[in-house]
Amino acid sequence: PNGTDGVEVLPVAATDPGIVHQQVKQYVARSGFMELLASSGIAKVPAESLQCLAKALVQLSRPAKWSTAQGQSPSAAGAAGETVATQATAASEGPASEWHAVADPVFCLELLTNLTCMPLAPTHCLSQIWPLVSTHFERLLQYVIAGNGGSETQFIERLIVNTLRLCIRLISNSELVPTLLMLTQHLSRLPPGLFATYSERIACGTLVLVQEANLPHSGLCNIFALLKRISEFPASVGACSAGIECLNYWLSDDQELSRLLSLQQFPELLNTLKAFAQQNSTNASATALGHLSSLVPQLARGARCLPPEAQSQWRSLWVPTLHALADIAKDGSPRCSAQAFVYLQRLLLECGTDLALPWEQLEFSVWKECLEQVLFPLLQSQPASGGYGGKQPEDMAALRQANAAQLVCRVLLTHMSDWLSSSPDGFPVLFLRLLHILVSEATGERSAYMEPLIESLKNLLLVISADPAFGELSSPKQSESLLEAAWGVVSPSLPDLRREVALILDPSLSVEATASTEA
């Protein structure tokens, strides 16, 4: 359709920005103007004219409402610019002016991006226009990050897409890498509403960038920041799928994984996997949990073709991985929490399978770190963050604590003999500390929910009381056995528990007690 003044009017009010972009593209193609800005045409332009063209496109590739006074930041001059733009629009209202107000900045931004990304003639150098272009994109993104310009959805969509285009096309130019990485950092700081709207675009662009670029340390940090933002929007299935594909790319390729480890990026990788794993039962969360459970066993068993120094890192990666899974077990959704407990058991108890860790390579000091940093905090009650959607109900928190108690006791009984062999002086101290925590939690404010916790404690005491070898161990106080020291911790708070254990071990005590009473 045509407007009242004969100018073709495009559906710029369409809800899908892609339709607007396609219609504008077709409109421009019919005009024949693009031929003037093709690489063959630009090659004939003198260097000075190229700079002038870039300056003109910078001036035109900004919505009228975003125009700022010289020397002012976009956020500082936003109000003044919008006032001027509103007055200018009011003076020339009509279908054509409305269309141009939307389409012209988008069109010029596309031209500016195409000009920057196209192969230039030998007489031209990208450095002649790059400072101008990068500064322009940075200021536009800063304007949006400050909460301005939200009504110009078509322009913002193209700003995000073209920012990613610049990064993907130019990242191989080492001189431009610092400024390109700064642009990706700005994308990770977009307001939540805008980031959610365009998260799939950002995620898909990020995936291409990861696959095609050999990013430095700082670049990987920026990518991980973007991925963690993407994980905050589980409703965007496409975005989360692309985000997980980035992680799959790194984790499935031995060379990429080796590079991540050599650049000390495992903490960032772990935090990003944890962020996706904490989503409420999505495909992305299941994949992330799977990676958390399998990476360390693969490294420990030499299942990956990595340099020896990377293979040997598994011991230093084990506790941080357990920590991430423990956080999910404690604060994740019910389904994710249950799966995290399963994976914790695998990483702590598995024996005799391809997924089992070589326990003989773990020193007692590493186990001590595991207990103190992961398992004891998992066992101790704290105000639940309810990360999956609010504060946890008391019964749910108690169930998770009971699962933690059962897990800790199984770990101790499974590996106790190895710990005693490697650290006969260190084990008693750690064991008594565990008992103190179990007793404290079983008799605390939530004691109404703590019957399973007491049951785990009783089972632990039953096993060690039936073990003659344990009865010969000394406590940190040389004058008493470790078993007597254990009851010294338990009996003041749970006075009946010792007799219950004794009756299970020797039922005849019950008969003797009955006879004595009758007598």
Disulfide bonds with the S-S distance in Angstrom:
none
